[in-house]
Amino acid sequence: MPRSGAARYRQDVLAVTLLCLGVAGLAQSSVAAEGAGGKGAGQPAVEHARVITEIELQQELKQHRGRPVVLHFWATWCGPCMRELPVLARLAEEAQRRGIDFIAVSLDSPSAHSAERVSTVLAQRVRDPHWSSILKIADVDAFMTSIDPGWQGAIPVFFAFDRDTRLRRSHLGDITRPEFEDLIAGLVPAAASGR
């Protein structure tokens, strides 16, 4: 596909993604409005997920230099993403014990409403409202190319970076434990990985 076709495809993917995000946001707003006044009586308030920029994400990745990192992109409007959150939280915890850092980043809209929704989902599914931040992207094409030139923007997606922050592997779609093991294989010496 010529570059102009690839750029057009990315724009189409982004347009569909934003449309889905808008529909999901409206649906979520309706459900919340029908609930007990938005927040359930007697339920503790959940702190909102942090919105970060592309530059802040790149800085965070650089802070992990010297340690392998799995970077995961997901969203609350993505069915497979939502289904795998509890499993991912366990895999991320296990990876951390093996010397591999895990960074989850939501591609939900970088709005206050989305930050509240993401935090609520995380509190329910992974028991940590700060497990993921929300990314604010200025230039979608440039951002995707900076992560992986072959990435077209589909999620869920996982990127495995080595100790020098070089991309080693990626996995598109929901992930099983064996697929996660394949993704991180070779990122740490076998003795350190506990395998």
ABEGO torsion letter per residue (X at the ends): XBAAAAAAAAAAAAAAAAAAAAAAAAAAAAAAAABBGGBBBGBBBBBBBBBBBAAAAAAAAAAABGBBBBBBBBBAABAAAAAAAAAAAAAAAAAAAAGBBBBBBBABBBBAAAAAAAAAAAAAAAGBAAABBBBBBABAAAAAAAABAABAGBOBBBBBBBAAGBBABBBBEBBBAAAAAAAABGABBAAAAGX
